[in-house]
Amino acid sequence: MNAIRQVFDDAAEQLRIDLPPELQHRRVEVIILPMDEQVAPFTETAGPRYRTFKVDERAIFDRDALHER
């Protein structure tokens, strides 16, 4: 699938997009996305992705100890 992208520097009330023959008479999706709006970085819009904790020591068990019942 090939996408067609056109950028209009000064969009008018109506836009015209010329489709190539292979896309004519087919089901297509048109998305209008304003490019002048600034998207806030992830760090400003959300908190930390994971919680981290500081510990004094870690316990690492061997395989047999992990699977004991």
PDB file of N, H, CA, C and O in Angstrom:
ATOM      1  N   MET A   1       0.842  -1.176   0.000  1.00  0.00           N
ATOM      2  CA  MET A   1       0.000   0.000   0.000  1.00  0.00           C
ATOM      3  C   MET A   1       0.885   1.237   0.000  1.00  0.00           C
ATOM      4  O   MET A   1       1.787   1.363   0.829  1.00  0.00           O
ATOM      5  N   ASN A   2       0.634   2.120  -0.901  1.00  0.00           N
ATOM      6  H   ASN A   2      -0.098   2.017  -1.574  1.00  0.00           H
ATOM      7  CA  ASN A   2       1.354   3.378  -0.972  1.00  0.00           C
ATOM      8  C   ASN A   2       0.443   4.496  -0.499  1.00  0.00           C
ATOM      9  O   ASN A   2      -0.724   4.562  -0.886  1.00  0.00           O
ATOM     10  N   ALA A   3       0.971   5.365   0.328  1.00  0.00           N
ATOM     11  H   ALA A   3       1.919   5.312   0.642  1.00  0.00           H
ATOM     12  CA  ALA A   3       0.196   6.489   0.843  1.00  0.00           C
ATOM     13  C   ALA A   3       0.482   7.722   0.003  1.00  0.00           C
ATOM     14  O   ALA A   3       1.596   7.921  -0.482  1.00  0.00           O
ATOM     15  N   ILE A   4      -0.529   8.530  -0.153  1.00  0.00           N
ATOM     16  H   ILE A   4      -1.433   8.368   0.241  1.00  0.00           H
ATOM     17  CA  ILE A   4      -0.372   9.819  -0.838  1.00  0.00           C
ATOM     18  C   ILE A   4      -0.390  10.894   0.232  1.00  0.00           C
ATOM     19  O   ILE A   4      -1.300  10.948   1.058  1.00  0.00           O
ATOM     20  N   ARG A   5       0.613  11.740   0.211  1.00  0.00           N
ATOM     21  H   ARG A   5       1.353  11.696  -0.460  1.00  0.00           H
ATOM     22  CA  ARG A   5       0.676  12.806   1.200  1.00  0.00           C
ATOM     23  C   ARG A   5       0.819  14.131   0.478  1.00  0.00           C
ATOM     24  O   ARG A   5       1.708  14.306  -0.356  1.00  0.00           O
ATOM     25  N   GLN A   6      -0.055  15.051   0.802  1.00  0.00           N
ATOM     26  H   GLN A   6      -0.777  14.909   1.480  1.00  0.00           H
ATOM     27  CA  GLN A   6       0.022  16.400   0.261  1.00  0.00           C
ATOM     28  C   GLN A   6      -0.032  17.373   1.429  1.00  0.00           C
ATOM     29  O   GLN A   6      -0.875  17.237   2.316  1.00  0.00           O
ATOM     30  N   VAL A   7       0.851  18.340   1.430  1.00  0.00           N
ATOM     31  H   VAL A   7       1.535  18.450   0.709  1.00  0.00           H
ATOM     32  CA  VAL A   7       0.861  19.375   2.454  1.00  0.00           C
ATOM     33  C   VAL A   7       0.397  20.670   1.796  1.00  0.00           C
ATOM     34  O   VAL A   7       0.947  21.100   0.782  1.00  0.00           O
ATOM     35  N   PHE A   8      -0.611  21.276   2.383  1.00  0.00           N
ATOM     36  H   PHE A   8      -1.058  20.926   3.207  1.00  0.00           H
ATOM     37  CA  PHE A   8      -1.130  22.557   1.901  1.00  0.00           C
ATOM     38  C   PHE A   8      -0.656  23.630   2.877  1.00  0.00           C
ATOM     39  O   PHE A   8      -1.018  23.602   4.054  1.00  0.00           O
ATOM     40  N   ASP A   9       0.150  24.571   2.398  1.00  0.00           N
ATOM     41  H   ASP A   9       0.444  24.594   1.443  1.00  0.00           H
ATOM     42  CA  ASP A   9       0.666  25.621   3.269  1.00  0.00           C
ATOM     43  C   ASP A   9      -0.431  26.582   3.716  1.00  0.00           C
ATOM     44  O   ASP A   9      -0.384  27.098   4.833  1.00  0.00           O
ATOM     45  N   ASP A  10      -1.404  26.823   2.866  1.00  0.00           N
ATOM     46  H   ASP A  10      -1.442  26.404   1.959  1.00  0.00           H
ATOM     47  CA  ASP A  10      -2.506  27.710   3.205  1.00  0.00           C
ATOM     48  C   ASP A  10      -3.789  27.046   2.706  1.00  0.00           C
ATOM     49  O   ASP A  10      -4.204  27.266   1.569  1.00  0.00           O
ATOM     50  N   ALA A  11      -4.414  26.236   3.557  1.00  0.00           N
ATOM     51  H   ALA A  11      -4.077  26.057   4.481  1.00  0.00           H
ATOM     52  CA  ALA A  11      -5.588  25.471   3.151  1.00  0.00           C
ATOM     53  C   ALA A  11      -6.770  26.384   2.896  1.00  0.00           C
ATOM     54  O   ALA A  11      -7.066  27.275   3.691  1.00  0.00           O
ATOM     55  N   ALA A  12      -7.434  26.156   1.793  1.00  0.00           N
ATOM     56  H   ALA A  12      -7.193  25.431   1.147  1.00  0.00           H
ATOM     57  CA  ALA A  12      -8.620  26.924   1.440  1.00  0.00           C
ATOM     58  C   ALA A  12      -9.848  26.285   2.088  1.00  0.00           C
ATOM     59  O   ALA A  12      -9.732  25.329   2.854  1.00  0.00           O
ATOM     60  N   GLU A  13     -11.018  26.822   1.771  1.00  0.00           N
ATOM     61  H   GLU A  13     -11.112  27.599   1.148  1.00  0.00           H
ATOM     62  CA  GLU A  13     -12.254  26.276   2.326  1.00  0.00           C
ATOM     63  C   GLU A  13     -12.495  24.863   1.812  1.00  0.00           C
ATOM     64  O   GLU A  13     -13.043  24.027   2.529  1.00  0.00           O
ATOM     65  N   GLN A  14     -12.093  24.595   0.587  1.00  0.00           N
ATOM     66  H   GLN A  14     -11.647  25.275   0.004  1.00  0.00           H
ATOM     67  CA  GLN A  14     -12.212  23.259   0.002  1.00  0.00           C
ATOM     68  C   GLN A  14     -10.859  22.832  -0.525  1.00  0.00           C
ATOM     69  O   GLN A  14     -10.096  23.652  -1.035  1.00  0.00           O
ATOM     70  N   LEU A  15     -10.559  21.544  -0.403  1.00  0.00           N
ATOM     71  H   LEU A  15     -11.179  20.877   0.010  1.00  0.00           H
ATOM     72  CA  LEU A  15      -9.302  20.996  -0.901  1.00  0.00           C
ATOM     73  C   LEU A  15      -9.598  20.005  -2.020  1.00  0.00           C
ATOM     74  O   LEU A  15     -10.630  19.334  -2.003  1.00  0.00           O
ATOM     75  N   ARG A  16      -8.714  19.914  -2.971  1.00  0.00           N
ATOM     76  H   ARG A  16      -7.876  20.459  -2.985  1.00  0.00           H
ATOM     77  CA  ARG A  16      -8.852  18.965  -4.059  1.00  0.00           C
ATOM     78  C   ARG A  16      -7.612  18.100  -4.109  1.00  0.00           C
ATOM     79  O   ARG A  16      -6.488  18.600  -4.153  1.00  0.00           O
ATOM     80  N   ILE A  17      -7.831  16.789  -4.102  1.00  0.00           N
ATOM     81  H   ILE A  17      -8.744  16.383  -4.067  1.00  0.00           H
ATOM     82  CA  ILE A  17      -6.727  15.838  -4.175  1.00  0.00           C
ATOM     83  C   ILE A  17      -6.941  14.990  -5.422  1.00  0.00           C
ATOM     84  O   ILE A  17      -7.967  14.322  -5.550  1.00  0.00           O
ATOM     85  N   ASP A  18      -5.990  15.014  -6.330  1.00  0.00           N
ATOM     86  H   ASP A  18      -5.157  15.558  -6.226  1.00  0.00           H
ATOM     87  CA  ASP A  18      -6.071  14.199  -7.542  1.00  0.00           C
ATOM     88  C   ASP A  18      -5.566  12.796  -7.225  1.00  0.00           C
ATOM     89  O   ASP A  18      -4.430  12.618  -6.784  1.00  0.00           O
ATOM     90  N   LEU A  19      -6.417  11.809  -7.452  1.00  0.00           N
ATOM     91  H   LEU A  19      -7.339  11.953  -7.810  1.00  0.00           H
ATOM     92  CA  LEU A  19      -6.055  10.426  -7.175  1.00  0.00           C
ATOM     93  C   LEU A  19      -5.483   9.763  -8.413  1.00  0.00           C
ATOM     94  O   LEU A  19      -5.951  10.002  -9.527  1.00  0.00           O
ATOM     95  N   PRO A  20      -4.471   8.929  -8.220  1.00  0.00           N
ATOM     96  CA  PRO A  20      -3.956   8.168  -9.361  1.00  0.00           C
ATOM     97  C   PRO A  20      -4.994   7.116  -9.787  1.00  0.00           C
ATOM     98  O   PRO A  20      -5.867   6.764  -8.994  1.00  0.00           O
ATOM     99  N   PRO A  21      -4.911   6.617 -11.013  1.00  0.00           N
ATOM    100  CA  PRO A  21      -5.912   5.674 -11.517  1.00  0.00           C
ATOM    101  C   PRO A  21      -6.098   4.430 -10.656  1.00  0.00           C
ATOM    102  O   PRO A  21      -7.213   3.915 -10.567  1.00  0.00           O
ATOM    103  N   GLU A  22      -5.045   3.936 -10.024  1.00  0.00           N
ATOM    104  H   GLU A  22      -4.140   4.354 -10.097  1.00  0.00           H
ATOM    105  CA  GLU A  22      -5.167   2.708  -9.223  1.00  0.00           C
ATOM    106  C   GLU A  22      -5.972   2.903  -7.937  1.00  0.00           C
ATOM    107  O   GLU A  22      -6.404   1.921  -7.333  1.00  0.00           O
ATOM    108  N   LEU A  23      -6.183   4.151  -7.506  1.00  0.00           N
ATOM    109  H   LEU A  23      -5.832   4.949  -7.997  1.00  0.00           H
ATOM    110  CA  LEU A  23      -6.988   4.418  -6.319  1.00  0.00           C
ATOM    111  C   LEU A  23      -8.403   4.887  -6.636  1.00  0.00           C
ATOM    112  O   LEU A  23      -9.240   4.973  -5.738  1.00  0.00           O
ATOM    113  N   GLN A  24      -8.673   5.185  -7.872  1.00  0.00           N
ATOM    114  H   GLN A  24      -7.992   5.115  -8.602  1.00  0.00           H
ATOM    115  CA  GLN A  24     -10.002   5.661  -8.239  1.00  0.00           C
ATOM    116  C   GLN A  24     -11.028   4.542  -8.120  1.00  0.00           C
ATOM    117  O   GLN A  24     -10.744   3.391  -8.453  1.00  0.00           O
ATOM    118  N   HIS A  25     -12.207   4.882  -7.648  1.00  0.00           N
ATOM    119  H   HIS A  25     -12.437   5.817  -7.378  1.00  0.00           H
ATOM    120  CA  HIS A  25     -13.332   3.955  -7.478  1.00  0.00           C
ATOM    121  C   HIS A  25     -13.010   2.855  -6.468  1.00  0.00           C
ATOM    122  O   HIS A  25     -13.491   1.729  -6.597  1.00  0.00           O
ATOM    123  N   ARG A  26     -12.205   3.178  -5.474  1.00  0.00           N
ATOM    124  H   ARG A  26     -11.815   4.093  -5.369  1.00  0.00           H
ATOM    125  CA  ARG A  26     -11.879   2.246  -4.387  1.00  0.00           C
ATOM    126  C   ARG A  26     -12.199   2.914  -3.063  1.00  0.00           C
ATOM    127  O   ARG A  26     -12.360   4.132  -2.988  1.00  0.00           O
ATOM    128  N   ARG A  27     -12.289   2.116  -2.041  1.00  0.00           N
ATOM    129  H   ARG A  27     -12.159   1.127  -2.102  1.00  0.00           H
ATOM    130  CA  ARG A  27     -12.521   2.638  -0.696  1.00  0.00           C
ATOM    131  C   ARG A  27     -11.205   3.203  -0.174  1.00  0.00           C
ATOM    132  O   ARG A  27     -10.203   2.489  -0.130  1.00  0.00           O
ATOM    133  N   VAL A  28     -11.195   4.471   0.220  1.00  0.00           N
ATOM    134  H   VAL A  28     -12.009   5.050   0.184  1.00  0.00           H
ATOM    135  CA  VAL A  28      -9.986   5.134   0.719  1.00  0.00           C
ATOM    136  C   VAL A  28     -10.328   5.899   1.997  1.00  0.00           C
ATOM    137  O   VAL A  28     -11.496   6.174   2.273  1.00  0.00           O
ATOM    138  N   GLU A  29      -9.317   6.231   2.757  1.00  0.00           N
ATOM    139  H   GLU A  29      -8.368   6.007   2.533  1.00  0.00           H
ATOM    140  CA  GLU A  29      -9.480   7.021   3.977  1.00  0.00           C
ATOM    141  C   GLU A  29      -8.732   8.335   3.803  1.00  0.00           C
ATOM    142  O   GLU A  29      -7.588   8.348   3.348  1.00  0.00           O
ATOM    143  N   VAL A  30      -9.372   9.430   4.164  1.00  0.00           N
ATOM    144  H   VAL A  30     -10.301   9.419   4.534  1.00  0.00           H
ATOM    145  CA  VAL A  30      -8.758  10.752   4.091  1.00  0.00           C
ATOM    146  C   VAL A  30      -8.671  11.297   5.503  1.00  0.00           C
ATOM    147  O   VAL A  30      -9.668  11.332   6.224  1.00  0.00           O
ATOM    148  N   ILE A  31      -7.482  11.721   5.899  1.00  0.00           N
ATOM    149  H   ILE A  31      -6.672  11.693   5.314  1.00  0.00           H
ATOM    150  CA  ILE A  31      -7.254  12.269   7.243  1.00  0.00           C
ATOM    151  C   ILE A  31      -6.761  13.702   7.085  1.00  0.00           C
ATOM    152  O   ILE A  31      -5.805  13.959   6.354  1.00  0.00           O
ATOM    153  N   ILE A  32      -7.413  14.625   7.767  1.00  0.00           N
ATOM    154  H   ILE A  32      -8.190  14.416   8.361  1.00  0.00           H
ATOM    155  CA  ILE A  32      -6.979  16.025   7.781  1.00  0.00           C
ATOM    156  C   ILE A  32      -6.316  16.272   9.134  1.00  0.00           C
ATOM    157  O   ILE A  32      -6.964  16.167  10.176  1.00  0.00           O
ATOM    158  N   LEU A  33      -5.055  16.594   9.118  1.00  0.00           N
ATOM    159  H   LEU A  33      -4.529  16.679   8.272  1.00  0.00           H
ATOM    160  CA  LEU A  33      -4.275  16.768  10.343  1.00  0.00           C
ATOM    161  C   LEU A  33      -3.639  18.151  10.340  1.00  0.00           C
ATOM    162  O   LEU A  33      -2.791  18.421   9.489  1.00  0.00           O
ATOM    163  N   PRO A  34      -4.018  19.048  11.267  1.00  0.00           N
ATOM    164  CA  PRO A  34      -3.385  20.368  11.300  1.00  0.00           C
ATOM    165  C   PRO A  34      -1.932  20.241  11.752  1.00  0.00           C
ATOM    166  O   PRO A  34      -1.632  19.544  12.721  1.00  0.00           O
ATOM    167  N   MET A  35      -1.047  20.914  11.047  1.00  0.00           N
ATOM    168  H   MET A  35      -1.291  21.480  10.259  1.00  0.00           H
ATOM    169  CA  MET A  35       0.377  20.791  11.334  1.00  0.00           C
ATOM    170  C   MET A  35       0.920  21.923  12.181  1.00  0.00           C
ATOM    171  O   MET A  35       2.085  21.886  12.577  1.00  0.00           O
ATOM    172  N   ASP A  36       0.104  22.933  12.472  1.00  0.00           N
ATOM    173  H   ASP A  36      -0.843  22.963  12.150  1.00  0.00           H
ATOM    174  CA  ASP A  36       0.610  24.070  13.226  1.00  0.00           C
ATOM    175  C   ASP A  36       0.412  23.917  14.725  1.00  0.00           C
ATOM    176  O   ASP A  36       0.925  24.734  15.490  1.00  0.00           O
ATOM    177  N   GLU A  37      -0.314  22.900  15.168  1.00  0.00           N
ATOM    178  H   GLU A  37      -0.730  22.237  14.546  1.00  0.00           H
ATOM    179  CA  GLU A  37      -0.508  22.690  16.600  1.00  0.00           C
ATOM    180  C   GLU A  37       0.686  21.935  17.171  1.00  0.00           C
ATOM    181  O   GLU A  37       1.109  20.915  16.628  1.00  0.00           O
ATOM    182  N   GLN A  38       1.215  22.445  18.261  1.00  0.00           N
ATOM    183  H   GLN A  38       0.871  23.274  18.702  1.00  0.00           H
ATOM    184  CA  GLN A  38       2.358  21.812  18.901  1.00  0.00           C
ATOM    185  C   GLN A  38       1.889  20.670  19.788  1.00  0.00           C
ATOM    186  O   GLN A  38       0.963  20.838  20.581  1.00  0.00           O
ATOM    187  N   VAL A  39       2.516  19.523  19.659  1.00  0.00           N
ATOM    188  H   VAL A  39       3.269  19.387  19.014  1.00  0.00           H
ATOM    189  CA  VAL A  39       2.199  18.377  20.498  1.00  0.00           C
ATOM    190  C   VAL A  39       3.144  18.404  21.688  1.00  0.00           C
ATOM    191  O   VAL A  39       4.362  18.489  21.526  1.00  0.00           O
ATOM    192  N   ALA A  40       2.571  18.331  22.886  1.00  0.00           N
ATOM    193  H   ALA A  40       1.582  18.263  23.017  1.00  0.00           H
ATOM    194  CA  ALA A  40       3.400  18.376  24.089  1.00  0.00           C
ATOM    195  C   ALA A  40       4.239  17.101  24.193  1.00  0.00           C
ATOM    196  O   ALA A  40       3.751  16.020  23.865  1.00  0.00           O
ATOM    197  N   PRO A  41       5.482  17.209  24.639  1.00  0.00           N
ATOM    198  CA  PRO A  41       6.308  16.018  24.820  1.00  0.00           C
ATOM    199  C   PRO A  41       5.691  15.079  25.850  1.00  0.00           C
ATOM    200  O   PRO A  41       4.892  15.501  26.686  1.00  0.00           O
ATOM    201  N   PHE A  42       6.064  13.821  25.785  1.00  0.00           N
ATOM    202  H   PHE A  42       6.713  13.479  25.106  1.00  0.00           H
ATOM    203  CA  PHE A  42       5.512  12.805  26.681  1.00  0.00           C
ATOM    204  C   PHE A  42       5.778  13.136  28.139  1.00  0.00           C
ATOM    205  O   PHE A  42       4.918  12.893  28.986  1.00  0.00           O
ATOM    206  N   THR A  43       6.941  13.682  28.455  1.00  0.00           N
ATOM    207  H   THR A  43       7.639  13.880  27.767  1.00  0.00           H
ATOM    208  CA  THR A  43       7.302  13.934  29.849  1.00  0.00           C
ATOM    209  C   THR A  43       6.408  14.992  30.493  1.00  0.00           C
ATOM    210  O   THR A  43       6.208  14.969  31.707  1.00  0.00           O
ATOM    211  N   GLU A  44       5.873  15.910  29.707  1.00  0.00           N
ATOM    212  H   GLU A  44       6.036  15.929  28.721  1.00  0.00           H
ATOM    213  CA  GLU A  44       5.017  16.948  30.280  1.00  0.00           C
ATOM    214  C   GLU A  44       3.574  16.494  30.431  1.00  0.00           C
ATOM    215  O   GLU A  44       2.863  16.991  31.305  1.00  0.00           O
ATOM    216  N   THR A  45       3.130  15.568  29.606  1.00  0.00           N
ATOM    217  H   THR A  45       3.707  15.164  28.896  1.00  0.00           H
ATOM    218  CA  THR A  45       1.725  15.188  29.610  1.00  0.00           C
ATOM    219  C   THR A  45       1.422  14.009  30.521  1.00  0.00           C
ATOM    220  O   THR A  45       0.264  13.804  30.884  1.00  0.00           O
ATOM    221  N   ALA A  46       2.408  13.246  30.893  1.00  0.00           N
ATOM    222  H   ALA A  46       3.349  13.413  30.598  1.00  0.00           H
ATOM    223  CA  ALA A  46       2.148  12.057  31.704  1.00  0.00           C
ATOM    224  C   ALA A  46       3.232  11.908  32.765  1.00  0.00           C
ATOM    225  O   ALA A  46       4.316  12.482  32.656  1.00  0.00           O
ATOM    226  N   GLY A  47       2.922  11.145  33.767  1.00  0.00           N
ATOM    227  H   GLY A  47       2.042  10.679  33.855  1.00  0.00           H
ATOM    228  CA  GLY A  47       3.891  10.864  34.818  1.00  0.00           C
ATOM    229  C   GLY A  47       4.901   9.832  34.355  1.00  0.00           C
ATOM    230  O   GLY A  47       4.925   9.462  33.181  1.00  0.00           O
ATOM    231  N   PRO A  48       5.728   9.370  35.266  1.00  0.00           N
ATOM    232  CA  PRO A  48       6.719   8.361  34.884  1.00  0.00           C
ATOM    233  C   PRO A  48       6.030   7.079  34.425  1.00  0.00           C
ATOM    234  O   PRO A  48       4.975   6.707  34.937  1.00  0.00           O
ATOM    235  N   ARG A  49       6.636   6.425  33.468  1.00  0.00           N
ATOM    236  H   ARG A  49       7.493   6.727  33.052  1.00  0.00           H
ATOM    237  CA  ARG A  49       6.028   5.215  32.917  1.00  0.00           C
ATOM    238  C   ARG A  49       6.094   4.059  33.903  1.00  0.00           C
ATOM    239  O   ARG A  49       5.150   3.272  33.985  1.00  0.00           O
ATOM    240  N   TYR A  50       7.169   3.938  34.640  1.00  0.00           N
ATOM    241  H   TYR A  50       7.935   4.576  34.573  1.00  0.00           H
ATOM    242  CA  TYR A  50       7.336   2.853  35.601  1.00  0.00           C
ATOM    243  C   TYR A  50       7.707   3.436  36.957  1.00  0.00           C
ATOM    244  O   TYR A  50       8.354   4.480  37.040  1.00  0.00           O
ATOM    245  N   ARG A  51       7.295   2.759  38.009  1.00  0.00           N
ATOM    246  H   ARG A  51       6.770   1.910  37.942  1.00  0.00           H
ATOM    247  CA  ARG A  51       7.722   3.169  39.349  1.00  0.00           C
ATOM    248  C   ARG A  51       9.014   2.438  39.666  1.00  0.00           C
ATOM    249  O   ARG A  51       9.110   1.230  39.449  1.00  0.00           O
ATOM    250  N   THR A  52       9.991   3.139  40.169  1.00  0.00           N
ATOM    251  H   THR A  52       9.913   4.120  40.346  1.00  0.00           H
ATOM    252  CA  THR A  52      11.252   2.509  40.549  1.00  0.00           C
ATOM    253  C   THR A  52      11.450   2.677  42.049  1.00  0.00           C
ATOM    254  O   THR A  52      11.034   3.678  42.633  1.00  0.00           O
ATOM    255  N   PHE A  53      12.083   1.696  42.659  1.00  0.00           N
ATOM    256  H   PHE A  53      12.420   0.883  42.184  1.00  0.00           H
ATOM    257  CA  PHE A  53      12.313   1.692  44.093  1.00  0.00           C
ATOM    258  C   PHE A  53      13.784   1.450  44.367  1.00  0.00           C
ATOM    259  O   PHE A  53      14.449   0.732  43.620  1.00  0.00           O
ATOM    260  N   LYS A  54      14.286   2.035  45.414  1.00  0.00           N
ATOM    261  H   LYS A  54      13.746   2.618  46.021  1.00  0.00           H
ATOM    262  CA  LYS A  54      15.651   1.789  45.877  1.00  0.00           C
ATOM    263  C   LYS A  54      15.605   0.713  46.956  1.00  0.00           C
ATOM    264  O   LYS A  54      14.786   0.789  47.872  1.00  0.00           O
ATOM    265  N   VAL A  55      16.481  -0.292  46.852  1.00  0.00           N
ATOM    266  H   VAL A  55      17.146  -0.353  46.108  1.00  0.00           H
ATOM    267  CA  VAL A  55      16.526  -1.372  47.843  1.00  0.00           C
ATOM    268  C   VAL A  55      17.948  -1.519  48.349  1.00  0.00           C
ATOM    269  O   VAL A  55      18.909  -1.153  47.672  1.00  0.00           O
ATOM    270  N   ASP A  56      18.065  -2.064  49.559  1.00  0.00           N
ATOM    271  H   ASP A  56      17.284  -2.361  50.109  1.00  0.00           H
ATOM    272  CA  ASP A  56      19.383  -2.265  50.142  1.00  0.00           C
ATOM    273  C   ASP A  56      20.082  -3.500  49.582  1.00  0.00           C
ATOM    274  O   ASP A  56      21.299  -3.505  49.396  1.00  0.00           O
ATOM    275  N   GLU A  57      19.306  -4.543  49.317  1.00  0.00           N
ATOM    276  H   GLU A  57      18.317  -4.539  49.468  1.00  0.00           H
ATOM    277  CA  GLU A  57      19.907  -5.756  48.764  1.00  0.00           C
ATOM    278  C   GLU A  57      18.880  -6.502  47.923  1.00  0.00           C
ATOM    279  O   GLU A  57      17.671  -6.324  48.077  1.00  0.00           O
ATOM    280  N   ARG A  58      19.391  -7.337  47.034  1.00  0.00           N
ATOM    281  H   ARG A  58      20.373  -7.482  46.909  1.00  0.00           H
ATOM    282  CA  ARG A  58      18.518  -8.153  46.189  1.00  0.00           C
ATOM    283  C   ARG A  58      18.766  -9.616  46.510  1.00  0.00           C
ATOM    284  O   ARG A  58      19.892 -10.027  46.787  1.00  0.00           O
ATOM    285  N   ALA A  59      17.701 -10.387  46.467  1.00  0.00           N
ATOM    286  H   ALA A  59      16.785 -10.053  46.242  1.00  0.00           H
ATOM    287  CA  ALA A  59      17.819 -11.833  46.658  1.00  0.00           C
ATOM    288  C   ALA A  59      17.621 -12.503  45.307  1.00  0.00           C
ATOM    289  O   ALA A  59      16.578 -12.340  44.673  1.00  0.00           O
ATOM    290  N   ILE A  60      18.618 -13.253  44.870  1.00  0.00           N
ATOM    291  H   ILE A  60      19.465 -13.385  45.384  1.00  0.00           H
ATOM    292  CA  ILE A  60      18.541 -13.971  43.606  1.00  0.00           C
ATOM    293  C   ILE A  60      18.581 -15.455  43.923  1.00  0.00           C
ATOM    294  O   ILE A  60      19.589 -15.973  44.403  1.00  0.00           O
ATOM    295  N   PHE A  61      17.475 -16.133  43.649  1.00  0.00           N
ATOM    296  H   PHE A  61      16.657 -15.712  43.259  1.00  0.00           H
ATOM    297  CA  PHE A  61      17.361 -17.548  43.965  1.00  0.00           C
ATOM    298  C   PHE A  61      17.749 -18.380  42.751  1.00  0.00           C
ATOM    299  O   PHE A  61      17.607 -17.945  41.608  1.00  0.00           O
ATOM    300  N   ASP A  62      18.248 -19.601  43.025  1.00  0.00           N
ATOM    301  H   ASP A  62      18.363 -19.954  43.953  1.00  0.00           H
ATOM    302  CA  ASP A  62      18.534 -20.493  41.913  1.00  0.00           C
ATOM    303  C   ASP A  62      17.231 -21.110  41.399  1.00  0.00           C
ATOM    304  O   ASP A  62      16.179 -20.966  42.021  1.00  0.00           O
ATOM    305  N   ARG A  63      17.311 -21.777  40.294  1.00  0.00           N
ATOM    306  H   ARG A  63      18.165 -21.894  39.788  1.00  0.00           H
ATOM    307  CA  ARG A  63      16.115 -22.292  39.626  1.00  0.00           C
ATOM    308  C   ARG A  63      15.334 -23.267  40.502  1.00  0.00           C
ATOM    309  O   ARG A  63      14.105 -23.202  40.541  1.00  0.00           O
ATOM    310  N   ASP A  64      16.019 -24.169  41.208  1.00  0.00           N
ATOM    311  H   ASP A  64      17.017 -24.222  41.176  1.00  0.00           H
ATOM    312  CA  ASP A  64      15.322 -25.157  42.048  1.00  0.00           C
ATOM    313  C   ASP A  64      14.585 -24.481  43.192  1.00  0.00           C
ATOM    314  O   ASP A  64      13.474 -24.890  43.530  1.00  0.00           O
ATOM    315  N   ALA A  65      15.177 -23.452  43.798  1.00  0.00           N
ATOM    316  H   ALA A  65      16.080 -23.120  43.523  1.00  0.00           H
ATOM    317  CA  ALA A  65      14.529 -22.768  44.891  1.00  0.00           C
ATOM    318  C   ALA A  65      13.288 -22.000  44.428  1.00  0.00           C
ATOM    319  O   ALA A  65      12.323 -21.873  45.181  1.00  0.00           O
ATOM    320  N   LEU A  66      13.309 -21.502  43.225  1.00  0.00           N
ATOM    321  H   LEU A  66      14.093 -21.606  42.613  1.00  0.00           H
ATOM    322  CA  LEU A  66      12.166 -20.783  42.708  1.00  0.00           C
ATOM    323  C   LEU A  66      10.968 -21.703  42.472  1.00  0.00           C
ATOM    324  O   LEU A  66       9.822 -21.274  42.608  1.00  0.00           O
ATOM    325  N   HIS A  67      11.225 -22.963  42.119  1.00  0.00           N
ATOM    326  H   HIS A  67      12.155 -23.312  42.009  1.00  0.00           H
ATOM    327  CA  HIS A  67      10.155 -23.870  41.752  1.00  0.00           C
ATOM    328  C   HIS A  67       9.792 -24.857  42.855  1.00  0.00           C
ATOM    329  O   HIS A  67       9.075 -25.824  42.599  1.00  0.00           O
ATOM    330  N   GLU A  68      10.270 -24.635  44.069  1.00  0.00           N
ATOM    331  H   GLU A  68      10.853 -23.849  44.277  1.00  0.00           H
ATOM    332  CA  GLU A  68       9.907 -25.499  45.193  1.00  0.00           C
ATOM    333  C   GLU A  68       8.458 -25.270  45.569  1.00  0.00           C
ATOM    334  O   GLU A  68       7.924 -24.172  45.407  1.00  0.00           O
ATOM    335  N   ARG A  69       7.829 -26.318  46.072  1.00  0.00           N
ATOM    336  H   ARG A  69       8.262 -27.210  46.204  1.00  0.00           H
ATOM    337  CA  ARG A  69       6.440 -26.168  46.553  1.00  0.00           C
ATOM    338  C   ARG A  69       6.374 -26.399  48.019  1.00  0.00           C
ATOM    339  O   ARG A  69       5.296 -26.319  48.609  1.00  0.00           O
TER     340      ARG A  69
END
